Amino acid sequence: GVYLAAGWALLEFSSWAEGRYDLQAPVVEVTIAVLAAFLIPTLGIAWRIGAEGARRRPARAPPRSVAVLPFVAVGGDEQAELFGFGLADRLVTDLARIRDLQVVARSSSFAYDGVPEDVRKLGRVLGARAVLEGCVHLSDHRLRVTTHLVDAENGYHLWSQRFDRTMDDLFAIEDEIAHSVARAMNVVLREHERRAIGKVPTRHIEAMEYYVRGRRVLFQTRRRSLVFAREMFSKAIAVDPEFGLAHAGLADVAALLAMYFPTSGPDLERARESAERALALDPDQAESHAALGAVLFVSGEISAAEASFRQALKLDPRLFEAYYFHARACFQTGRFDEAADLYRDALRVREDYASAFFLAQSLEAVDRPGEAREAYRDALRVTERHLDLNPDDAR
């Protein structure tokens, strides 16, 4: 538009000058020829600038998308802080089971643990229409949880509530918050989603406390963090031997140690026993099938691993780990088209830099250079955003 306006002005000036000074040279014709010659390159430059701007411009968040922040501990109490993290962690898992709701990955939203930010800015950064935040206060055996669901576009509250209960009511509070968030986001729960949200993993608060400590560092994929997580899951099992998620957690730790730190000597046979124990306790627990699949994958039993991943996804189509490890298995065996599809599915559930990068590699391997190039650009964008939130991630 600027080029055409300037060209029109130049033509008017040329026409005036030609008449004013009675020029013999074809000034106007030359000007038109020059403007026409440079029009196509100018359009190309404008297109490139516009496309780059559109790529960098943050897209509007989906209408039914939510980010869950770790709940703040009132008074800085360590146990309250742990309960707040565990409550938020469980809420991410519960809400992610709802098919019509998009939930920001905990690795992204939990990076803002204890960081004061404007909710509208958080919504833009995390790509969420709503943000769930809250605070936890413990006094003796009493538990007070105050929570707010805020519209990230205008900053107004969509829903808020305060719960004054005993610590034994933690899971009931979690259940009520998940249902309230779904209602506030105009999502109708299916019966199997209601059952999944209402399932209580353990009745022992102490066991859940150990489990949450392990889960809190499991995402970091550092050797020291994984060893600590293994210790916490073991203590949770010592308190409640029938705590299936803790058994699955032990299997996850062993699989991650074998994948990233093979010299650590992870006991894969014991890890398989842990996953099978978790399945024996609850055969309908998708996380346990995925954990067994991960152990089988790093043990080289690809076919058996894939069967476990398929079963996990049948039980929970929003389980990121099942998509990711299944994709790794396909990639390792040269089925790059299948791997690309699974990495795309994983990215629909959670924004993940590793999945984004491996998707690009898979597309490159099947000679789809145009798609691969675009996927690498997306992977770069995802990785830069992850590093902004997690600057100490060595991987």
C-alpha positions in Angstrom: 0.0 0.0 0.0 2.8 2.4 0.9 4.6 1.5 -2.4 1.5 2.1 -4.5 0.8 5.4 -2.8 4.3 6.6 -3.2 4.3 5.5 -6.8 1.1 7.4 -7.5 2.7 10.5 -5.9 5.8 10.1 -8.1 3.7 9.8 -11.2 1.8 12.9 -10.4 5.1 14.8 -9.8 6.6 13.4 -13.1 3.5 14.5 -15.0 3.7 18.0 -13.4 7.4 18.3 -14.1 7.1 17.2 -17.7 4.4 19.9 -18.3 6.0 22.6 -16.2 9.5 22.4 -17.7 8.4 21.2 -21.2 10.6 18.1 -20.9 11.2 16.2 -24.1 12.2 12.9 -22.4 9.3 10.5 -21.7 9.6 11.0 -17.9 6.1 9.6 -17.1 6.6 6.5 -19.3 9.9 5.7 -17.7 8.5 6.2 -14.2 5.7 3.8 -15.0 8.1 1.2 -16.3 10.3 1.5 -13.3 7.4 1.2 -10.8 6.0 -1.8 -12.7 9.4 -3.5 -12.7 9.8 -3.2 -8.9 6.2 -4.0 -8.1 6.6 -7.8 -8.1 9.8 -7.8 -5.8 8.0 -5.4 -3.5 5.0 -7.7 -3.3 7.3 -10.6 -2.5 9.0 -8.6 0.3 5.6 -7.5 1.7 4.3 -11.1 1.6 7.4 -12.4 3.5 7.1 -9.6 6.2 3.4 -10.3 6.6 3.9 -14.1 6.9 6.6 -13.7 9.5 4.4 -11.3 11.5 1.5 -13.7 11.3 3.7 -16.5 12.5 5.0 -14.5 15.5 1.6 -13.1 16.4 0.1 -15.2 19.2 -3.0 -17.1 18.1 -6.2 -16.6 20.1 -6.6 -19.3 22.7 -9.2 -22.0 22.1 -12.5 -21.1 23.9 -12.3 -24.2 26.2 -8.7 -24.1 27.2 -7.4 -23.8 30.8 -4.0 -23.5 32.5 -3.7 -24.7 36.1 -1.2 -22.9 38.3 0.3 -24.5 41.5 -1.7 -23.4 44.4 0.1 -20.9 46.7 0.8 -21.9 50.3 -0.5 -19.2 52.8 2.2 -18.3 55.3 4.9 -20.2 53.4 4.2 -23.5 55.2 6.1 -26.3 53.5 3.4 -28.9 53.9 0.8 -26.5 52.6 3.0 -25.8 49.6 3.3 -29.5 48.9 -0.5 -29.9 49.2 -1.0 -27.0 46.8 1.3 -28.5 44.2 -0.3 -31.9 44.6 -3.8 -30.5 44.3 -2.9 -28.6 41.1 -1.0 -31.7 39.7 -4.1 -33.9 40.2 -6.4 -31.2 38.7 -4.2 -31.1 35.6 -4.6 -34.9 35.3 -8.3 -34.8 36.0 -9.1 -32.0 33.6 -7.0 -33.5 30.9 -9.3 -36.5 30.9 -12.1 -34.4 29.7 -12.2 -34.7 25.9 -13.8 -31.3 25.2 -11.4 -29.4 27.4 -7.8 -28.4 26.4 -5.4 -28.2 29.4 -2.0 -26.5 29.2 0.9 -28.9 30.0 2.0 -28.8 33.7 5.6 -28.3 32.5 4.6 -24.9 31.1 2.0 -23.7 33.7 4.0 -25.0 36.7 7.0 -22.9 35.6 5.1 -19.9 37.1 5.1 -21.5 40.5 5.5 -18.6 42.9 6.0 -16.0 40.1 3.5 -13.1 40.4 2.1 -12.4 36.9 -1.0 -10.7 35.5 -3.5 -13.4 34.6 -4.2 -11.9 31.2 -0.5 -12.0 30.3 -0.3 -15.6 31.5 -3.2 -16.5 29.3 -1.4 -15.1 26.3 1.9 -16.7 27.1 0.4 -20.1 27.8 -2.3 -20.0 25.1 -5.2 -20.5 27.6 -8.6 -18.9 27.7 -8.9 -19.3 31.4 -6.4 -19.7 34.4 -7.2 -21.7 37.5 -5.3 -20.4 40.6 -5.7 -20.8 44.3 -4.2 -20.9 47.8 -3.9 -23.5 50.5 -3.8 -22.9 54.3 -3.2 -25.7 56.8 -3.9 -25.4 60.5 -3.6 -28.5 62.6 -5.8 -31.0 60.7 -7.9 -28.3 59.0 -7.5 -27.5 55.4 -8.7 -24.3 53.7 -8.6 -24.1 49.9 -9.6 -20.9 48.1 -9.7 -21.1 44.3 -10.5 -18.9 41.4 -11.1 -19.5 37.7 -10.3 -16.3 35.8 -11.0 -15.3 32.2 -7.6 -14.7 30.7 -9.0 -12.3 28.1 -10.6 -9.8 30.4 -9.4 -10.7 33.9 -13.0 -11.3 35.3 -13.8 -14.2 37.5 -15.7 -17.1 35.9 -16.0 -19.0 39.2 -14.5 -18.9 42.7 -15.1 -20.9 45.9 -13.6 -21.5 49.4 -13.5 -24.9 51.0 -13.1 -25.4 54.7 -12.6 -29.1 55.4 -10.3 -31.6 57.1 -7.2 -32.9 55.3 -9.0 -36.2 54.7 -11.3 -34.3 52.4 -8.6 -33.4 49.9 -9.8 -35.7 47.2 -13.4 -34.5 47.6 -12.2 -30.9 47.2 -10.3 -31.9 44.0 -13.4 -33.6 42.6 -15.6 -30.6 43.3 -13.1 -28.1 41.7 -12.7 -30.3 38.6 -16.5 -30.5 38.1 -16.9 -26.7 38.8 -14.3 -25.8 36.2 -16.0 -28.0 33.6 -19.3 -26.3 34.3 -17.8 -22.8 34.2 -16.2 -23.7 30.8 -19.5 -24.9 29.5 -18.3 -28.5 29.2 -20.7 -31.4 29.7 -19.0 -34.4 31.3 -19.5 -37.9 30.0 -20.2 -40.7 32.4 -16.7 -42.3 32.1 -15.1 -38.9 32.6 -17.1 -38.5 35.8 -15.9 -41.9 37.0 -12.3 -41.2 36.1 -12.3 -37.8 38.0 -13.9 -39.3 41.0 -11.5 -42.2 41.4 -9.4 -41.9 44.6 -5.8 -43.2 44.2 -5.1 -43.7 47.9 -6.8 -43.0 51.3 -3.5 -42.3 53.0 -2.6 -38.6 53.0 1.0 -39.4 53.9 1.4 -41.7 50.9 0.0 -39.1 48.7 2.4 -36.6 50.1 5.4 -38.8 49.2 3.9 -39.4 45.8 3.5 -35.7 45.1 7.1 -35.0 46.2 8.2 -37.6 43.6 6.0 -36.3 40.8 7.2 -32.8 41.5 10.8 -33.6 40.4 10.0 -36.4 37.9 9.4 -33.8 35.1 13.0 -32.5 35.5 14.7 -35.6 33.9 17.9 -35.0 35.9 19.6 -38.0 37.3 19.5 -36.6 40.9 15.8 -35.7 40.5 14.9 -39.1 39.2 16.8 -40.9 42.0 14.9 -38.7 44.5 11.6 -39.4 42.8 12.3 -43.2 43.1 12.9 -42.8 46.8 9.7 -40.9 47.3 7.6 -43.4 45.3 9.1 -46.2 47.4 8.2 -44.4 50.6 4.6 -43.9 49.3 4.4 -47.6 48.7 5.7 -48.4 52.2 2.8 -46.4 53.6 0.2 -47.8 51.2 1.3 -51.0 49.4 -1.8 -50.8 47.2 -1.1 -47.3 45.9 -1.1 -48.2 42.2 0.1 -44.8 40.9 3.2 -45.0 43.1 4.1 -48.4 41.6 3.6 -46.9 38.1 5.9 -44.0 39.2 8.7 -46.4 40.1 8.4 -48.0 36.6 8.5 -44.5 35.0 11.6 -43.6 36.9 13.4 -46.8 35.8 12.4 -46.2 32.1 13.7 -42.6 32.2 16.9 -43.6 33.9 17.5 -46.3 31.3 16.8 -43.9 28.4 18.8 -40.8 29.6 21.3 -42.3 32.0 22.0 -45.9 31.1 25.1 -46.0 33.2 23.0 -45.6 36.3 22.2 -49.3 36.1 18.4 -49.0 36.4 16.7 -52.3 37.5 14.3 -52.9 34.6 13.2 -56.2 35.9 12.1 -54.7 39.1 10.5 -51.8 37.2 8.4 -54.3 35.2 7.3 -55.9 38.4 6.2 -52.5 39.7 4.2 -51.7 36.5 2.6 -55.2 36.6 1.8 -54.7 40.3 0.1 -51.3 39.5 -2.0 -53.1 36.8 -2.9 -55.8 39.2 -4.2 -53.2 41.6 -6.1 -51.3 39.0 -6.2 -52.8 35.4 -8.2 -49.8 34.2 -5.4 -47.3 35.1 -4.0 -45.9 31.9 -0.9 -44.6 33.5 0.1 -48.1 34.6 -0.3 -49.5 31.0 1.9 -46.6 29.8 4.5 -47.2 32.5 4.7 -50.9 31.5 5.0 -49.9 27.9 7.9 -47.6 28.7 9.8 -50.3 30.5 9.2 -52.8 27.7 10.3 -50.2 25.2 13.7 -49.5 26.8 14.1 -53.2 27.3 13.8 -53.7 23.5 10.4 -55.5 23.6 8.8 -53.2 21.0 5.8 -55.3 20.1 4.7 -55.8 23.7 5.4 -52.2 24.5 3.2 -51.0 21.6 0.3 -53.2 22.9 0.6 -51.6 26.3 0.6 -48.1 24.7 -2.5 -48.9 22.7 -4.3 -50.1 25.8 -3.3 -47.0 27.7 -4.7 -44.8 24.9 -7.9 -46.8 24.8 -8.4 -46.1 28.5 -7.3 -42.5 28.3 -7.0 -40.9 24.8 -5.4 -37.8 26.4 -2.4 -39.5 28.0 0.6 -37.8 26.6 3.2 -40.3 27.8 1.5 -43.1 25.8 1.6 -41.1 22.6 5.2 -40.0 23.1 6.8 -43.4 23.9 4.7 -45.2 21.3 6.0 -42.6 18.7 9.6 -43.3 19.9 9.0 -47.0 19.4 7.8 -46.4 15.8 10.7 -44.1 15.1 13.2 -46.6 16.4 11.9 -49.3 14.1 11.8 -47.1 11.0 8.1 -46.5 10.8 8.4 -42.8 10.4 4.9 -42.1 9.0 3.3 -43.7 12.1 5.8 -41.9 14.4 4.9 -38.5 12.8 1.1 -39.2 13.4 1.7 -40.2 17.0 4.0 -37.1 17.7 1.2 -34.9 16.2 -1.3 -36.6 18.6 1.1 -36.0 21.5 1.4 -32.3 20.6 -2.4 -32.0 20.5 -2.4 -33.1 24.2 0.6 -31.2 25.4 3.0 -28.6 23.9 6.4 -30.5 24.1 9.7 -29.5 22.6 11.0 -33.0 22.2 7.8 -34.2 20.4 7.9 -31.1 18.1 11.5 -31.8 17.2 11.0 -35.6 16.6 8.0 -34.8 14.5 10.2 -32.7 12.2 12.8 -35.5 12.1 10.1 -38.1 11.2 8.8 -35.9 8.3 12.4 -35.4 7.1 13.0 -39.1 7.1 10.0 -39.8 4.8 11.2 -37.1 2.4 8.5 -34.5 3.0 10.8 -31.5 3.1 8.2 -28.8 3.0 6.3 -30.2 6.0 9.6 -30.9 7.8 10.8 -27.3 7.3 7.5 -26.0 8.8 7.7 -28.5 11.7 11.3 -27.4 12.5 10.1 -23.8 12.6 7.3 -24.9 15.0 9.8 -26.9 17.1 12.1 -23.9 17.4 9.2 -21.7 18.6 8.1 -24.3 21.1 11.7 -24.9 22.4 12.4 -21.1 22.8 9.1 -20.7 24.8 10.1 -23.7 26.9 13.5 -22.3 27.6 12.0 -19.0 28.6 10.1 -20.9 31.3 12.7 -23.5 32.1 16.2 -21.9 31.5 17.9 -24.8 33.4 16.7 -27.6 31.1 19.9 -29.0 29.8 18.2 -31.3 27.2 
